[in-house]
Amino acid sequence: MDLEAVFMRVEELQLGKVIAEDVFANTQYPIIHKDTKIKPEHLRVFELFNLKMILVYKGESIEELSENCLENQVTSVSIPKYIAFETYYNDAVNQLKKEFSNWGAGGKIDITKVRGMIIPLIEKVLEDRSYIFDLNAYSNPKDYLYHHCIATGVIASVMAKKLGFERGITIQMAIAGMLADSGMARISNRIREKKVQLTKEEFEEVKNHPYYSFMLVKNLPALKEVMKEAIYQHHERLDGSGYPKGDRIGSISNFAQIIAVADVFHAMTSERLYRTKQSPFKVMEMIKEEEFGKFDIKVVQALVDIVVDLPIGTKIELSNLELGEVMYINKYAPTRPLVKLIRTGEIIDLSLNRGLYISRVITKNI
């Protein structure tokens, strides 16, 4: 049975429509395959490739189409693998800047747009966690807030996967992590863009942002209630030193802890208006030692495992600017592996040489 199809403008496409032919964009292979049900992330792909018209079946949703004609339907999200992570990332940051302006003016969160920004990034980073090491290189002090939202969502999703949560939860964690600081849109630009450390009064105003974030997300049916709670609690600490309520262990959800650790990790490894970035390995040591008692040990360990579990031969740069490669991971001091210097061939045990540390991982992505 032949199904009737019609061309529709991209901006008029509805979620649930089914694509009636392979979609090409000056590419050898399709960027989206025929019989794919349109999801928010596909709309972002169409925009990235500047596509104007898409051929779709006339049925209102996939359920109205013949099952026999959709045997090869793509049920998982199909994201073109040859589009660089950085392309999706920069597009997400630019889109988020526009959304922040809307939220600051009293607008509501469009969860379809949010999903469209974060899902392509999650598809890639869940396959290759090394993108985590590139996040602080993409960021810049001026647009730090938008980079931080995207990166927190990405890191939170990888942590959720590491902790054993199923895919649906990892995606929810990505969205919650991304929206945790959405309430900053309701904070004065004067405070958000201040180039020196905030006064006590200004910081008190910033401490209201989890509440503002919660108010923005509380009526979103697509976001689980536990994720909304996590957004509200993501600055709480197990020892009661956090805000907005000063909750302690037993009252703070694990999901809030995941966002909290992702938030702190990206903040400390990024260049900010009044603070220089630090090595991911140094930051992990600080979180484990200086922040001990504030975060759930299992959550922290999940991020440690993600950051320090480097394959033998991974290229790194040390704090003295020497280049080297990882030779052996010491399970008792995982942030301080055995490394071989490329220039001299010297073997250095970072667990014994505390004056040196890994400043960055050299990835294929940068």
Disulfide bonds with the S-S distance in Angstrom:
none
